[in-house]
Amino acid sequence: MKEIKSLADQLREKLRSGNTENESIKTDSARNTSTAVRKKKARASPEQHKVNAFFKAIEEFKLETTEKSMIRVDARTINLLKRMKLAKGIDMNRFIVYALHQYISQHPWLANHIQETLKNSDL
């Protein structure tokens, strides 16, 4: 009866004894997982590289929040922003400000147009 042990008891005993066989199993499994990770990285599509670069740029974006503004967005957009927060840990404000900066940098004429419009208005 003493010879019958549960699997948990057997594992505890192996861990206590410092069995080298257990260590070799760990190293083999670590090698297998590292090769699996390498294979996944090797198969990364160009789209995945774009995604990684996009999120890296957002994370590196220096957010200087000195002013507060309330914006209104539709339900679909707010759901996307919430999911991005959960999936990547990117704050909604950071994403919105980053996107706005990107849009303005892609359309440099916009700032000049607004400036000229304000000069020509009768305020």
C-alpha positions as CSV (number, residue, x, y, z in Angstrom):
1,M,0.0,0.0,0.0
2,K,2.9,2.3,0.7
3,E,4.1,1.8,-2.9
4,I,1.0,3.4,-4.4
5,K,1.6,7.2,-4.8
6,S,-0.3,9.8,-6.6
7,L,1.3,11.6,-9.5
8,A,1.6,14.7,-7.4
9,D,3.5,12.8,-4.7
10,Q,5.8,11.4,-7.4
11,L,6.5,14.8,-8.8
12,R,7.2,16.3,-5.4
13,E,9.6,13.5,-4.6
14,K,11.5,14.1,-7.9
15,L,11.7,17.8,-7.2
16,R,13.0,17.3,-3.7
17,S,15.6,14.8,-4.8
18,G,16.8,17.2,-7.6
19,N,16.6,14.5,-10.2
20,T,18.8,15.3,-13.2
21,E,16.4,13.5,-15.5
22,N,13.7,16.1,-14.7
23,E,16.2,18.9,-15.6
24,S,16.9,17.2,-19.0
25,I,13.2,17.1,-19.6
26,K,12.9,20.8,-18.8
27,T,15.8,21.7,-21.1
28,D,14.3,19.6,-24.0
29,S,11.0,21.3,-23.6
30,A,12.7,24.7,-23.5
31,R,14.5,23.9,-26.7
32,N,11.3,22.8,-28.4
33,T,9.5,26.0,-27.4
34,S,12.4,28.2,-28.5
35,T,12.4,26.5,-31.9
36,A,8.7,27.0,-32.2
37,V,9.1,30.7,-31.4
38,R,11.8,31.0,-34.0
39,K,9.6,29.3,-36.6
40,K,6.8,31.7,-35.8
41,K,9.1,34.6,-36.2
42,A,10.5,33.3,-39.4
43,R,7.0,33.0,-40.8
44,A,5.9,36.5,-39.9
45,S,4.1,38.2,-42.8
46,P,4.9,41.7,-44.0
47,E,1.6,42.7,-42.6
48,Q,2.7,41.6,-39.1
49,H,5.8,43.7,-39.5
50,K,3.6,46.7,-40.2
51,V,1.5,46.0,-37.2
52,N,4.5,45.6,-34.9
53,A,6.0,48.9,-36.3
54,F,2.7,50.7,-35.8
55,F,2.2,49.7,-32.2
56,K,5.9,50.4,-31.4
57,A,5.6,53.9,-32.9
58,I,2.5,54.5,-30.7
59,E,4.3,53.3,-27.6
60,E,7.3,55.5,-28.4
61,F,5.1,58.5,-29.1
62,K,5.7,61.2,-26.4
63,L,2.3,62.3,-25.2
64,E,2.3,65.8,-23.7
65,T,-1.1,66.3,-22.2
66,T,-1.4,69.8,-20.9
67,E,-4.9,70.5,-22.1
68,K,-8.1,68.6,-21.6
69,S,-10.7,68.0,-24.2
70,M,-13.8,66.0,-24.4
71,I,-14.5,64.3,-27.8
72,R,-17.5,62.4,-28.9
73,V,-17.0,59.2,-30.8
74,D,-19.4,56.5,-32.2
75,A,-19.9,53.2,-30.5
76,R,-17.8,51.3,-33.0
77,T,-14.8,53.5,-32.5
78,I,-15.0,53.4,-28.7
79,N,-15.2,49.6,-28.8
80,L,-12.1,49.5,-31.0
81,L,-10.3,51.9,-28.6
82,K,-11.3,49.8,-25.6
83,R,-10.2,46.6,-27.2
84,M,-6.9,48.2,-28.1
85,K,-6.4,49.1,-24.5
86,L,-7.1,45.5,-23.4
87,A,-5.0,43.9,-26.1
88,K,-2.0,46.2,-26.3
89,G,-2.3,48.3,-23.2
90,I,-2.4,51.5,-25.3
91,D,-4.3,54.4,-23.7
92,M,-7.2,55.8,-25.8
93,N,-5.9,59.3,-25.5
94,R,-2.4,58.3,-26.6
95,F,-3.9,56.6,-29.7
96,I,-6.2,59.5,-30.6
97,V,-3.4,62.1,-30.3
98,Y,-1.0,59.9,-32.2
99,A,-3.5,59.4,-35.0
100,L,-4.2,63.1,-35.2
101,H,-0.4,63.9,-35.3
102,Q,0.0,61.4,-38.1
103,Y,-2.9,62.8,-40.0
104,I,-1.6,66.3,-39.8
105,S,1.9,65.2,-40.8
106,Q,0.5,63.5,-43.8
107,H,-1.4,66.7,-44.8
108,P,1.0,69.5,-44.1
109,W,-1.2,72.0,-46.1
110,L,-3.9,71.7,-43.5
111,A,-2.3,73.8,-40.8
112,N,-1.4,76.5,-43.3
113,H,-5.0,76.5,-44.6
114,I,-6.5,76.9,-41.2
115,Q,-4.0,79.7,-40.4
116,E,-4.9,81.5,-43.6
117,T,-8.6,81.0,-43.0
118,L,-8.4,82.6,-39.6
119,K,-6.5,85.6,-41.0
120,N,-9.1,86.2,-43.6
121,S,-12.1,85.8,-41.3
122,D,-13.9,88.7,-39.7
123,L,-13.6,87.7,-36.0
